[in-house]
Amino acid sequence: MSFEVAADAYGRFMGRFSEPLAPAFATLAGVAEGQHALDVGCGTGALTAVLVDRLGAGAVSAVDPSESFVEAAHARFPAVDIRRAGAEQLPFPDGRFDCALAQLVVHFMADPVAGLREMARVTRPGGMIAACVWDHATGGGPLSQFWSAVLALDPDARDESQLAGSRDGHLAELFAAAGLHEVEATALAVRVQFADFADWWDPFTLGVGPAGAYVAGLDTAGRAELRAECARRWPSDGPFDTVASAWTALGRA
């Protein structure tokens, strides 16, 4: 699995889902003018853009462990304090922020509980901690059709259903384990349109994340077989929509 990929590759693969999710996520977290916010695992900046729009660049900081994503985010938001770092070791002092948000990141943290504790550490007492993760476990995520096709051909394949936070209620459990207070769990959904099947399939060939890594590991025949299996599940011509759901948890530092 790799997220050391070109920013435009990530944008084509997951950005089309994460960008419409970001405004709803920020609203749910109560992001409002006058706050200082941290975007943990900012990627190419889907959530960062919303925070900058609502708070101003000087009130936003961001981190990501991927060098290519940090460079892309720096180019996009030159006035934002963006640093290369993982969630488990945030390079900020205690109580620095009013809120810390992690959009589509907790399931990729090396230690989710440690990452959430760090988010709480750098947030003032009573400040908001928010996270969301795609519903990979019950078929509601943006990659569900892909992994369903994979498992039909390769029942032993490891999909993303076991990742941290991807099942109903697990994010709230992680929040509680991290010592957060007033924990609440809910869900958000976005609708994304694709021009045709190729528009949906092609981003899986870019090597992004677990799904991209799986495709990259197939030989030519295996990739063609998987593509055909996926095509059976989607219209081959014309536009179509898909709805993706994300589990969300809120808590207080």
Salt bridges, closest charged atoms under 4 A:
GLU4 OE2 - ARG84 NH2 3.55
GLU67 OE1 - ARG84 NH1 3.44
ASP81 OD2 - ARG83 NH2 2.90
ASP94 OD1 - ARG121 NH1 2.67
ASP98 OD2 - HIS36 ND1 3.91
ASP98 OD1 - ARG124 NE 2.87
GLU118 OE2 - ARG121 NE 2.56
GLU160 OE1 - HIS136 NE2 3.56
GLU173 OE1 - ARG167 NH2 3.39
ASP199 OD2 - ARG16 NH2 2.91
GLU229 OE2 - ARG232 NH2 2.71
GLU229 OE2 - ARG233 NH2 2.83
ASP241 OD2 - ARG191 NH1 3.93
